[in-house]
Amino acid sequence: MHNKLPHILLIAYLILFIILGIKPLSGREVWFAENLPILLIVILFVVTYRWFRFSNLSYFLISFLIFMHTIGGYYTFAAVPFDWFTDFFGFERNHYDRIAHFTVGFYAFPIAELLTCKKLTNSKVITYLFALFAIMSLAGTYEVMEWQFAILGDPKAGIEVLGSQGDIWDAQKDIVADTLGAIFAIVIFHFLGPKRAI
């Protein structure tokens, strides 16, 4: 089962990608903009699989964003049927995108795992801080890219990709969600990550 999980997750993703890509409710431009970065992430992990194989826990954690983003690209993040969550917590907006941003932080786990297993650092503190800062940097960069897409692309598609739902602080809150997800992943790594190296 150890070597099968990445393959199972990849097959599940490809099936979901194909089915939701046939006629996305978000429109083809929004669907493409939302799925391109996720497709690149999947390709990165597939290409590097022979060079370095992450743990099953890493692949499991990184799959959350991949699946959530693929679903979000089909509907647009603001339109994903997530009313049960909104109603349960009494929110006024759809927080599907915020949960997806939280899962971006899960990538801190494989970053820390890579640093540890390849012995790129001999300090737990540096490993954890590097993983955290990498996610925070990525989060900020992604928000700038979304902003530029909204400005330079089709205005309607740009608004859908931003998914701010009228919140002027949406980008900052997304970065905070990414950061909290990274802290969560680092805590998991501390207790369940590889015991090799550091």
Kinemage of the C-alpha trace (Angstrom):
@kinemage 1
@onewidth
@group {chain A} dominant
@subgroup {mainchain}
@vectorlist {calphas} color= white
{ca met a 1} P 0.000 0.000 0.000
{ca his a 2} L 2.962 2.308 0.678
{ca asn a 3} L 3.793 2.718 -3.014
{ca lys a 4} L 0.199 2.586 -4.214
{ca leu a 5} L -1.241 5.660 -2.475
{ca pro a 6} L 0.452 8.257 -4.742
{ca his a 7} L -0.776 6.356 -7.792
{ca ile a 8} L -4.314 6.081 -6.412
{ca leu a 9} L -4.376 9.804 -5.646
{ca leu a 10} L -3.043 10.640 -9.115
{ca ile a 11} L -5.651 8.482 -10.851
{ca ala a 12} L -8.423 9.983 -8.717
{ca tyr a 13} L -7.209 13.477 -9.605
{ca leu a 14} L -7.066 12.739 -13.338
{ca ile a 15} L -10.603 11.330 -13.273
{ca leu a 16} L -11.882 14.386 -11.378
{ca phe a 17} L -9.944 16.767 -13.672
{ca ile a 18} L -11.385 15.196 -16.827
{ca ile a 19} L -14.974 15.011 -15.557
{ca leu a 20} L -15.027 18.584 -14.210
{ca gly a 21} L -13.217 19.885 -17.267
{ca ile a 22} L -15.883 18.764 -19.737
{ca lys a 23} L -18.286 21.624 -19.143
{ca pro a 24} L -17.202 23.768 -16.167
{ca leu a 25} L -19.882 25.979 -14.660
{ca ser a 26} L -17.265 28.671 -14.089
{ca gly a 27} L -16.611 29.101 -17.800
{ca arg a 28} L -13.582 27.916 -19.737
{ca glu a 29} L -11.332 30.919 -18.972
{ca val a 30} L -11.854 30.765 -15.209
{ca trp a 31} L -11.532 26.971 -15.242
{ca phe a 32} L -8.225 27.211 -17.098
{ca ala a 33} L -6.845 29.924 -14.787
{ca glu a 34} L -7.782 27.960 -11.669
{ca asn a 35} L -6.539 24.587 -12.917
{ca leu a 36} L -3.241 25.607 -14.507
{ca pro a 37} L -1.295 26.081 -11.238
{ca ile a 38} L -2.692 22.820 -9.831
{ca leu a 39} L -1.819 20.933 -13.002
{ca leu a 40} L 1.748 22.282 -12.746
{ca ile a 41} L 1.962 21.096 -9.122
{ca val a 42} L 0.784 17.614 -10.106
{ca ile a 43} L 3.280 17.479 -12.986
{ca leu a 44} L 6.064 18.575 -10.603
{ca phe a 45} L 5.321 15.724 -8.192
{ca val a 46} L 4.999 13.197 -11.031
{ca val a 47} L 8.291 14.252 -12.644
{ca thr a 48} L 10.210 14.242 -9.353
{ca tyr a 49} L 8.703 10.946 -8.142
{ca arg a 50} L 11.702 8.901 -9.281
{ca trp a 51} L 14.166 11.361 -7.778
{ca phe a 52} L 12.464 11.686 -4.399
{ca arg a 53} L 9.429 9.894 -3.014
{ca phe a 54} L 7.618 11.646 -0.247
{ca ser a 55} L 5.845 9.770 2.515
{ca asn a 56} L 2.248 8.693 2.116
{ca leu a 57} L 1.296 11.317 4.672
{ca ser a 58} L 2.900 14.005 2.493
{ca tyr a 59} L 1.030 12.857 -0.616
{ca phe a 60} L -2.188 12.640 1.386
{ca leu a 61} L -1.779 16.207 2.697
{ca ile a 62} L -0.866 17.732 -0.657
{ca ser a 63} L -3.879 16.065 -2.273
{ca phe a 64} L -6.300 18.218 -0.246
{ca leu a 65} L -5.448 21.383 -2.178
{ca ile a 66} L -5.338 19.553 -5.487
{ca phe a 67} L -8.851 18.147 -5.114
{ca met a 68} L -10.362 21.256 -3.511
{ca his a 69} L -8.866 23.559 -6.142
{ca thr a 70} L -10.062 21.344 -8.989
{ca ile a 71} L -13.603 21.476 -7.577
{ca gly a 72} L -13.306 25.228 -6.998
{ca gly a 73} L -12.219 25.717 -10.593
{ca tyr a 74} L -15.338 23.945 -11.801
{ca tyr a 75} L -17.810 26.091 -9.861
{ca thr a 76} L -15.683 29.179 -9.003
{ca phe a 77} L -14.677 29.212 -5.369
{ca ala a 78} L -17.475 31.546 -4.295
{ca ala a 79} L -20.118 29.294 -5.881
{ca val a 80} L -19.035 25.865 -4.575
{ca pro a 81} L -22.022 24.284 -2.761
{ca phe a 82} L -20.741 24.820 0.758
{ca asp a 83} L -23.905 26.087 2.445
{ca trp a 84} L -23.826 23.433 5.178
{ca phe a 85} L -20.492 24.824 6.408
{ca thr a 86} L -21.638 28.436 6.092
{ca asp a 87} L -24.886 27.730 7.929
{ca phe a 88} L -23.251 25.621 10.638
{ca phe a 89} L -20.868 28.406 11.627
{ca gly a 90} L -23.258 31.265 10.842
{ca phe a 91} L -20.956 32.833 8.253
{ca glu a 92} L -22.197 35.417 5.762
{ca arg a 93} L -19.901 34.322 2.932
{ca asn a 94} L -18.826 31.072 1.342
{ca his a 95} L -15.575 30.049 3.047
{ca tyr a 96} L -14.695 27.204 0.684
{ca asp a 97} L -11.833 29.275 -0.693
{ca arg a 98} L -10.539 30.027 2.804
{ca ile a 99} L -10.478 26.303 3.648
{ca ala a 100} L -8.662 25.644 0.360
{ca his a 101} L -6.110 28.307 1.289
{ca phe a 102} L -5.610 26.595 4.638
{ca thr a 103} L -4.694 23.419 2.739
{ca val a 104} L -2.030 25.354 0.803
{ca gly a 105} L -0.190 25.423 4.113
{ca phe a 106} L -0.120 21.623 4.147
{ca tyr a 107} L 2.748 21.855 1.634
{ca ala a 108} L 4.973 22.891 4.532
{ca phe a 109} L 4.981 19.185 5.462
{ca pro a 110} L 6.647 17.917 2.256
{ca ile a 111} L 9.018 20.898 2.292
{ca ala a 112} L 10.153 19.991 5.805
{ca glu a 113} L 10.294 16.332 4.826
{ca leu a 114} L 12.529 17.060 1.832
{ca leu a 115} L 14.879 19.222 3.895
{ca thr a 116} L 15.074 16.545 6.571
{ca cys a 117} L 15.516 13.480 4.380
{ca lys a 118} L 18.058 15.138 2.082
{ca lys a 119} L 19.890 16.506 5.152
{ca leu a 120} L 19.813 20.021 3.727
{ca thr a 121} L 19.750 21.387 7.265
{ca asn a 122} L 20.714 19.968 10.637
{ca ser a 123} L 18.423 22.239 12.627
{ca lys a 124} L 14.761 21.602 13.346
{ca val a 125} L 14.195 25.320 13.864
{ca ile a 126} L 15.633 26.222 10.455
{ca thr a 127} L 13.687 23.387 8.805
{ca tyr a 128} L 10.405 24.524 10.314
{ca leu a 129} L 11.002 28.226 9.666
{ca phe a 130} L 12.061 27.580 6.070
{ca ala a 131} L 8.909 25.545 5.432
{ca leu a 132} L 6.759 28.247 7.046
{ca phe a 133} L 8.412 31.146 5.196
{ca ala a 134} L 8.263 29.263 1.888
{ca ile a 135} L 4.487 28.931 2.225
{ca met a 136} L 4.082 32.564 3.294
{ca ser a 137} L 6.157 33.732 0.289
{ca leu a 138} L 4.201 31.514 -2.074
{ca ala a 139} L 0.910 32.782 -0.621
{ca gly a 140} L 1.847 36.417 -1.159
{ca thr a 141} L 3.124 35.740 -4.682
{ca tyr a 142} L -0.070 33.892 -5.612
{ca glu a 143} L -2.246 36.770 -4.389
{ca val a 144} L -0.262 39.190 -6.569
{ca met a 145} L -0.712 36.848 -9.557
{ca glu a 146} L -4.474 36.681 -8.924
{ca trp a 147} L -4.584 40.472 -8.725
{ca gln a 148} L -2.725 40.819 -12.039
{ca phe a 149} L -5.021 38.280 -13.705
{ca ala a 150} L -8.024 40.287 -12.496
{ca ile a 151} L -6.551 43.509 -13.904
{ca leu a 152} L -5.173 42.231 -17.195
{ca gly a 153} L -7.684 39.532 -18.075
{ca asp a 154} L -11.393 39.574 -18.686
{ca pro a 155} L -12.884 41.666 -15.836
{ca lys a 156} L -15.676 39.179 -15.073
{ca ala a 157} L -13.306 36.201 -15.106
{ca gly a 158} L -10.838 38.176 -13.003
{ca ile a 159} L -13.423 38.810 -10.295
{ca glu a 160} L -14.361 35.115 -10.279
{ca val a 161} L -10.722 34.047 -9.905
{ca leu a 162} L -10.162 36.560 -7.095
{ca gly a 163} L -13.211 35.208 -5.270
{ca ser a 164} L -13.103 38.081 -2.775
{ca gln a 165} L -16.895 38.178 -2.431
{ca gly a 166} L -16.748 41.899 -1.651
{ca asp a 167} L -14.149 41.591 1.123
{ca ile a 168} L -11.406 44.196 0.614
{ca trp a 169} L -9.129 42.249 2.987
{ca asp a 170} L -9.645 38.922 1.203
{ca ala a 171} L -6.045 38.635 -0.021
{ca gln a 172} L -4.630 39.275 3.444
{ca lys a 173} L -7.025 36.772 5.031
{ca asp a 174} L -6.070 34.184 2.403
{ca ile a 175} L -2.391 34.646 3.286
{ca val a 176} L -3.219 34.216 6.972
{ca ala a 177} L -5.152 31.021 6.152
{ca asp a 178} L -2.144 29.703 4.185
{ca thr a 179} L 0.123 30.536 7.122
{ca leu a 180} L -2.119 28.846 9.692
{ca gly a 181} L -2.265 25.758 7.475
{ca ala a 182} L 1.537 25.743 7.345
{ca ile a 183} L 1.796 25.963 11.134
{ca phe a 184} L -0.681 23.080 11.407
{ca ala a 185} L 1.370 21.006 8.940
{ca ile a 186} L 4.628 21.760 10.744
{ca val a 187} L 3.123 20.616 14.040
{ca ile a 188} L 2.025 17.379 12.347
{ca phe a 189} L 5.505 16.989 10.878
{ca his a 190} L 7.101 17.512 14.272
{ca phe a 191} L 5.176 14.578 15.716
{ca leu a 192} L 4.642 12.315 12.700
{ca gly a 193} L 7.299 13.332 10.177
{ca pro a 194} L 10.382 11.305 9.273
{ca lys a 195} L 12.702 10.608 12.183
{ca arg a 196} L 15.679 10.480 9.820
{ca ala a 197} L 18.400 13.167 9.899
{ca ile a 198} L 17.719 16.054 12.327
